[in-house]
Amino acid sequence: MKPDIGNWFEDLESGEVFEVVALDELHQTVEVQYLDGTVGEMDREYWMARSLAPAAAPEDAHAAYGLTAREQDPDSAGSVPELLSPLDNLEGESFAGTDENPF
């Protein structure tokens, strides 16, 4: 079974459900993220040896990030919390030679 970024799979032996989050063609590895937020990596040979089946994305696919499916769905009742990156609160500094301060 070919790993594609964004696809969900279930390991039929362990019952673990995970999403493919990255592929490293150079090192022939597949990076996956489990429902608890844990990230793992496996080589392609190990990937091919596993008993995997395509799986639908779980209802609470981002539960490890502290969000429920209801909080993620803008059509759900109630207010949706605004998700901000910590980088949104940083202010850049002006350095000589940058676009902000060309002198």
Sequence and secondary structure as in RCSB ss.txt:
>XXXX:A:sequence
MKPDIGNWFEDLESGEVFEVVALDELHQTVEVQYLDGTVGEMDREYWMARSLAPAAAPEDAHAAYGLTAREQDPD
SAGSVPELLSPLDNLEGESFAGTDENPF
>XXXX:A:secstr
    TT EEEETTT  EEEEEEEETTTTEEEEEETTS EEEEEHHHHHHS EEEE   TTTTGGGT  HHHH TT
SSS       GGGG      TTSSS   
